[in-house]
Amino acid sequence: MSDNELSTGEYFRYRIRRDTHGVLAFFSENWRKRRLFRWGAILAALGVIGLIGGWVMVVRDMPDAKTLLDYEPPLPTVVRGIDGEIVHSFARERRVQLQFQDFPPQLVNAYTSAEDKTFWTHGGVDYTGLAGAVVDYISKMGSGERARGGSTITQQVAKNILVGNEYSLTRKLKEMILASRIEGVLTKKQIMELYLNEIPLGRRSFGVQAAARAYFDKDVGDLDLHEMAFLAVLPKAPETYSRKKHAAAALTRRNWVLDQMVANGHITAAQAAAAKSKPLGLIDHAPEARSADAGYFLEEVRRQLIAKYGEKAEDGPHSVYAGGLWVRTSLDTELQKAAQDSLRAGLLRYHANRGWRGPIATINVSDGGWQSQLASSYLSINYKNWRVGVVTRRNGSAATIGFTDGKEYPLTNLPDALKAGDVIVASPEGSNYRVQTVPEVSGGFLAQNPNTGRILAMQGGFDFHLGSFNRATQADRQPGSTIKPFVYATGLDHGFTPATMVPDSTYCFYQGANLGEKCFRNYGGRSGGEHTMRWGLEQSRNLMTIHVAMDSGMNNVVNTINRVGIGKYKPYPSFALGAGDTTVLKMVNAYSALVNHGLQHQPTVIDYVQDRHGKVIWRADTRDCSGCNMPEWDGKPMPRLAQKGKQVLDPRTAYQTVHMLEGVVQRGTAVVLRDLNMPLFGKTGTTTGPTNVWFVGGSPDIVAGVYMGFDKPRNMGGYAQGGTYAAPIFKQFVQETRNEWSGRPFLAPEGVRMVRIDRRTGRRVFDAWPSNEPLASVIWEAFKPDTEPRRNARQDEIDALRELAISQLRRSEERAKAGPKANSGAPGNFAEEQGGIY
């Protein structure tokens, strides 16, 4: 049958069978007869299998270029203060993400001229440049020298983001394949934006904005032409061109970039010449990111963020060091500085004339590696012009100190115990340095808004750079007499009033066969008589406090202490005098409940957290305002947020306690604060020893607390008391932030009656009025209804009133007998004082 007689389909099937048979016959005949043919066929098959296997190996785990559409680079977390200003950033790398339109055109031109002049026209791979790179790679094989990349900007994006920087042929193949795919997914502008934001440029900088700050302390929009050209040379060797010893090479390379920009038509020869005449102009050190000196506060923020979102990118999309979070905090930088200055001044005041207290650390200087050891210790100090250094030599009355920059200076004011290897603080004195002392005693300070729970300032020691242990939140200390307001509050809830007379006498009770009898005495041993409950709190009388506690029931006292968050204690009388451990944070928050009419808020340092796109992903205030966002008013009352916080005390009890604590400032143990001339309440505290001294108090808007003591508690000396050391720290804090204090008075809640009483006897007064004198005998006192002192009058007044009434009755009877005409007058009336305030 001829080919013409076959259909088209049959024809092709016939040809395939015939040709395939012919090929197989040819292959079979040569395979049997020719050895070289057999070996050639085997090698060809192995080559094909190798190529297929190699291709599979290259593309097997290759990332998808489409992921770049949703790519989010690792970004630092930015922290703002209470006023919205940036106060810190949590970053291990310098990164700032900009959009393409934010980059100056000449900066883009500098990078294309230096790295990829055909960027705008190629499809991801520049084959001319690739050929040169292959030749360079072959010529350097076995030499250990790295061949030049020959990568386009698109390939560099693939390398930096998707495949990594491994030096291998496999990585190069992946880079090329991905570059072609990227070009099909992203626009050229999107690719350039990724490149300029991600390229590593030395000094821990990623992206041109971070590099502009690191090398010139400028934003990209403020760069000059010669500075743009320098940044464009960095991708080749950032750690080389950024060093002073390679300045000549960097200058040559920068000028080459300028010539390339001329050749590519981006600038004129005159512009290039003017730029070449400029020095590199690099700053010595990259400036540190702006940060408020609030290390203890910011570390608390960091801890909480890590607990919520993790630390690294692997921990989730909102991690602290990669998630690009925006965090709004309650940090008030003015209050923070005052807290820091006040606590430091108090610590130095206590330490005065106590001599050098030893080094803050020690290192080995015998092997000559002291500089790296000192740098790796990360010890520093931010106080006046003090610096942390190490004693490198000590020879009799001569010594030298060395700093992390490697420089050494003569050291003066040498303590006898000072020796080589001691890490100390010193201050400049002419051309020398003088030994200074960081006080061994330490303490914590914390300020809070009682109406919201927001922590405004926090200082956990002399300087955060010397150690991160936060004594305001982490140090458990006995609060001493600062616990007493809550003992008295318990008494007010169980039948006592501020005018109740309480014995100031020794209190003993039997503790059992093993412990025997326990007796309590006042500080200093003084006691005697009966006094008002107010006087006992103002003068911090231990015996009166114990009487109130035992008469109210110790179970009730520890329940109150637990309810306000100070601590969970067993019902032992010593806890009524502050023997249980607590923190400054807990005490301040408890006092905040007092001033806020018993309503207590959870203490917070973070207001809310936003992701990198601005969406709020967490907030401290979780209340929902139903109807607040309605498009139109529905005619109903305005939506109101529900009350925030937890009611932990009777509002009337809380106010009565605060009202008594105002007396502590006016005439009690905190009288040092009286000349501040503003409404303040508070309580001092001094623990047995004394080992710790305290003050907690404030105003209706700010409550602060401070304690001072040694980290390993020991006797501070008999003169150390809350009123002599802790209260003055609070006083300086107020003086330095006077504009933050509104001066508004403490307002009584509903259900409180203000009554005039005699301050010493607690009796009700009718014939005198209170004055502004702190020691006035007549004062206003706060009572719950029906608990105020009964009306008392002198006997002669009673007798006079009785005689008057009898005479009035007699006259009335006589008029009645005399007839109607005698009754034209009305009987006399007696006036009675009315109202709720006496």
Secondary structure as the mmCIF struct_conf table of DSSP 4:
data_model
#
loop_
_struct_conf.conf_type_id
_struct_conf.id
_struct_conf.beg_label_comp_id
_struct_conf.beg_label_asym_id
_struct_conf.beg_label_seq_id
_struct_conf.end_label_comp_id
_struct_conf.end_label_asym_id
_struct_conf.end_label_seq_id
HELX_RH_3T_P HELX_RH_3T_P1 ASP A 3 GLU A 5
BEND BEND1 LEU A 6 LEU A 6
HELX_RH_AL_P HELX_RH_AL_P1 THR A 8 LYS A 33
HELX_RH_AL_P HELX_RH_AL_P2 ARG A 35 VAL A 59
TURN_TY1_P TURN_TY1_P1 ARG A 60 ASP A 61
HELX_LH_PP_P HELX_LH_PP_P1 MET A 62 ASP A 64
HELX_RH_3T_P HELX_RH_3T_P2 ALA A 65 ASP A 70
STRN STRN1 LEU A 75 LEU A 75
HELX_LH_PP_P HELX_LH_PP_P2 PRO A 76 PRO A 76
STRN STRN2 THR A 77 ARG A 80
TURN_TY1_P TURN_TY1_P2 ILE A 82 ASP A 83
BEND BEND2 GLY A 84 GLY A 84
STRN STRN3 ILE A 86 PHE A 90
BEND BEND3 ARG A 92 GLU A 93
STRN STRN4 ARG A 94 ARG A 95
HELX_RH_3T_P HELX_RH_3T_P3 PHE A 100 ASP A 102
BEND BEND4 PHE A 103 PHE A 103
HELX_RH_AL_P HELX_RH_AL_P3 PRO A 105 GLU A 115
TURN_TY1_P TURN_TY1_P3 LYS A 117 THR A 121
BEND BEND5 HIS A 122 GLY A 124
HELX_RH_AL_P HELX_RH_AL_P4 TYR A 127 SER A 139
TURN_TY1_P TURN_TY1_P4 LYS A 140 SER A 143
HELX_LH_PP_P HELX_LH_PP_P3 GLU A 145 ARG A 148
HELX_RH_AL_P HELX_RH_AL_P5 ILE A 153 VAL A 157
HELX_RH_PI_P HELX_RH_PI_P1 ALA A 158 VAL A 163
BEND BEND6 SER A 168 SER A 168
HELX_RH_AL_P HELX_RH_AL_P6 LEU A 169 VAL A 185
BEND BEND7 LEU A 186 LEU A 186
HELX_RH_AL_P HELX_RH_AL_P7 LYS A 188 GLU A 198
STRN STRN5 PRO A 200 PRO A 200
BEND BEND8 GLY A 202 GLY A 202
TURN_TY1_P TURN_TY1_P5 ARG A 203 ARG A 204
STRN STRN6 SER A 205 PHE A 206
BEND BEND9 GLY A 207 GLY A 207
HELX_RH_AL_P HELX_RH_AL_P8 VAL A 208 PHE A 216
BEND BEND10 ASP A 217 ASP A 217
HELX_RH_3T_P HELX_RH_3T_P4 VAL A 220 ASP A 222
HELX_RH_AL_P HELX_RH_AL_P9 LEU A 225 VAL A 233
TURN_TY1_P TURN_TY1_P6 LEU A 234 LYS A 236
HELX_RH_AL_P HELX_RH_AL_P10 PRO A 238 TYR A 241
TURN_TY1_P TURN_TY1_P7 SER A 242 SER A 242
BEND BEND11 ARG A 243 ARG A 243
HELX_RH_3T_P HELX_RH_3T_P5 LYS A 244 HIS A 246
HELX_RH_AL_P HELX_RH_AL_P11 ALA A 247 ALA A 263
TURN_TY1_P TURN_TY1_P8 ASN A 264 GLY A 265
BEND BEND12 HIS A 266 ILE A 267
HELX_RH_AL_P HELX_RH_AL_P12 ALA A 269 LYS A 276
TURN_TY1_P TURN_TY1_P9 SER A 277 SER A 277
BEND BEND13 LYS A 278 LYS A 278
BEND BEND14 ASP A 284 HIS A 285
HELX_LH_PP_P HELX_LH_PP_P4 ALA A 286 ARG A 290
BEND BEND15 ASP A 293 ASP A 293
HELX_RH_AL_P HELX_RH_AL_P13 GLY A 295 TYR A 309
BEND BEND16 GLU A 311 LYS A 312
HELX_RH_3T_P HELX_RH_3T_P6 ALA A 313 ASP A 315
TURN_TY1_P TURN_TY1_P10 PRO A 317 HIS A 318
TURN_TY1_P TURN_TY1_P11 VAL A 320 ALA A 322
STRN STRN7 GLY A 323 GLY A 323
STRN STRN8 TRP A 326 THR A 329
HELX_RH_AL_P HELX_RH_AL_P14 THR A 333 HIS A 351
TURN_TY1_P TURN_TY1_P12 ALA A 352 ASN A 353
BEND BEND17 ARG A 354 ARG A 354
BEND BEND18 ILE A 360 ILE A 360
STRN STRN9 ALA A 361 THR A 362
TURN_TY1_P TURN_TY1_P13 SER A 366 ASP A 367
BEND BEND19 GLY A 368 GLY A 368
HELX_RH_AL_P HELX_RH_AL_P15 TRP A 370 SER A 377
TURN_TY1_P TURN_TY1_P14 TYR A 378 TYR A 378
BEND BEND20 TYR A 383 TYR A 383
TURN_TY1_P TURN_TY1_P15 LYS A 384 ASN A 385
STRN STRN10 ARG A 387 ASN A 395
TURN_TY1_P TURN_TY1_P16 GLY A 396 SER A 397
STRN STRN11 ALA A 398 GLY A 402
TURN_TY1_P TURN_TY1_P17 THR A 404 ASP A 405
BEND BEND21 GLY A 406 GLY A 406
STRN STRN12 GLU A 408 THR A 412
BEND BEND22 ASN A 413 ASN A 413
TURN_TY1_P TURN_TY1_P18 ASP A 416 ALA A 417
TURN_TY1_P TURN_TY1_P19 ALA A 420 GLY A 421
STRN STRN13 ASP A 422 GLU A 429
TURN_TY1_P TURN_TY1_P20 GLY A 430 SER A 431
STRN STRN14 ASN A 432 GLN A 436
BEND BEND23 GLU A 440 GLU A 440
STRN STRN15 SER A 442 GLN A 448
TURN_TY1_P TURN_TY1_P21 PRO A 450 THR A 452
STRN STRN16 ARG A 454 ARG A 454
STRN STRN17 ILE A 455 GLN A 459
BEND BEND24 GLY A 461 PHE A 462
HELX_RH_3T_P HELX_RH_3T_P7 PHE A 464 LEU A 466
TURN_TY1_P TURN_TY1_P22 ARG A 471 GLN A 474
STRN STRN18 ARG A 477 ARG A 477
HELX_RH_3T_P HELX_RH_3T_P8 GLY A 480 ILE A 483
HELX_RH_AL_P HELX_RH_AL_P16 LYS A 484 ASP A 493
TURN_TY1_P TURN_TY1_P23 HIS A 494 GLY A 495
TURN_TY1_P TURN_TY1_P24 PRO A 498 ALA A 499
STRN STRN19 MET A 501 PRO A 503
BEND BEND25 SER A 505 SER A 505
STRN STRN20 TYR A 507 TYR A 510
TURN_TY1_P TURN_TY1_P25 ALA A 513 LEU A 515
STRN STRN21 GLU A 517 PHE A 520
TURN_TY1_P TURN_TY1_P26 TYR A 523 GLY A 524
BEND BEND26 GLY A 525 GLY A 525
BEND BEND27 GLY A 529 GLY A 529
STRN STRN22 GLU A 530 THR A 532
HELX_RH_AL_P HELX_RH_AL_P17 MET A 533 GLU A 538
TURN_TY1_P TURN_TY1_P27 GLN A 539 SER A 540
HELX_RH_AL_P HELX_RH_AL_P18 ASN A 542 SER A 552
HELX_RH_AL_P HELX_RH_AL_P19 MET A 554 ARG A 563
TURN_TY1_P TURN_TY1_P28 VAL A 564 GLY A 565
BEND BEND28 ILE A 566 ILE A 566
BEND BEND29 PRO A 571 PRO A 571
HELX_RH_3T_P HELX_RH_3T_P9 PRO A 573 LEU A 577
TURN_TY1_P TURN_TY1_P29 GLY A 578 GLY A 578
BEND BEND30 GLY A 580 GLY A 580
STRN STRN23 THR A 582 THR A 582
HELX_RH_AL_P HELX_RH_AL_P20 VAL A 584 VAL A 595
TURN_TY1_P TURN_TY1_P30 ASN A 596 GLY A 598
STRN STRN24 LEU A 599 GLN A 600
STRN STRN25 THR A 604 THR A 604
BEND BEND31 VAL A 605 VAL A 605
STRN STRN26 ILE A 606 GLN A 610
TURN_TY1_P TURN_TY1_P31 ARG A 612 HIS A 613
BEND BEND32 GLY A 614 GLY A 614
STRN STRN27 VAL A 616 ARG A 619
BEND BEND33 ALA A 620 ALA A 620
TURN_TY1_P TURN_TY1_P32 SER A 626 ASN A 629
BEND BEND34 PRO A 631 GLU A 632
BEND BEND35 GLY A 635 LYS A 636
HELX_LH_PP_P HELX_LH_PP_P5 PRO A 637 PRO A 639
HELX_LH_PP_P HELX_LH_PP_P6 LEU A 641 LYS A 644
BEND BEND36 GLY A 645 GLY A 645
STRN STRN28 LYS A 646 GLN A 647
BEND BEND37 LEU A 649 LEU A 649
HELX_RH_AL_P HELX_RH_AL_P21 PRO A 651 ARG A 667
BEND BEND38 GLY A 668 GLY A 668
TURN_TY1_P TURN_TY1_P33 THR A 669 ALA A 670
HELX_RH_3T_P HELX_RH_3T_P10 VAL A 671 LEU A 676
BEND BEND39 MET A 678 MET A 678
STRN STRN29 PHE A 681 THR A 686
BEND BEND40 THR A 688 PRO A 690
STRN STRN30 ASN A 692 GLY A 698
BEND BEND41 PRO A 700 ASP A 701
STRN STRN31 VAL A 703 GLY A 709
BEND BEND42 ASP A 711 LYS A 712
TURN_TY1_P TURN_TY1_P34 GLY A 718 TYR A 719
HELX_RH_PI_P HELX_RH_PI_P2 GLY A 722 ALA A 726
HELX_RH_AL_P HELX_RH_AL_P22 ALA A 727 GLU A 736
TURN_TY1_P TURN_TY1_P35 THR A 737 THR A 737
HELX_RH_3T_P HELX_RH_3T_P11 ARG A 738 GLU A 740
HELX_LH_PP_P HELX_LH_PP_P7 ARG A 744 PRO A 749
TURN_TY1_P TURN_TY1_P36 GLU A 750 GLY A 751
STRN STRN32 ARG A 753 ASP A 758
TURN_TY1_P TURN_TY1_P37 ARG A 759 THR A 761
STRN STRN33 ARG A 764 ARG A 764
BEND BEND43 PHE A 766 ASP A 767
BEND BEND44 ASN A 772 ASN A 772
TURN_TY1_P TURN_TY1_P38 PRO A 774 LEU A 775
BEND BEND45 SER A 777 SER A 777
STRN STRN34 VAL A 778 PHE A 783
TURN_TY1_P TURN_TY1_P39 PRO A 785 ASP A 786
BEND BEND46 GLU A 788 GLU A 788
HELX_LH_PP_P HELX_LH_PP_P8 PRO A 789 ARG A 791
HELX_RH_AL_P HELX_RH_AL_P23 GLN A 795 ALA A 818
HELX_RH_3T_P HELX_RH_3T_P12 PRO A 820 ASN A 823
BEND BEND47 GLY A 825 GLY A 825
HELX_LH_PP_P HELX_LH_PP_P9 ALA A 826 GLY A 828
BEND BEND48 GLY A 835 GLY A 836
#
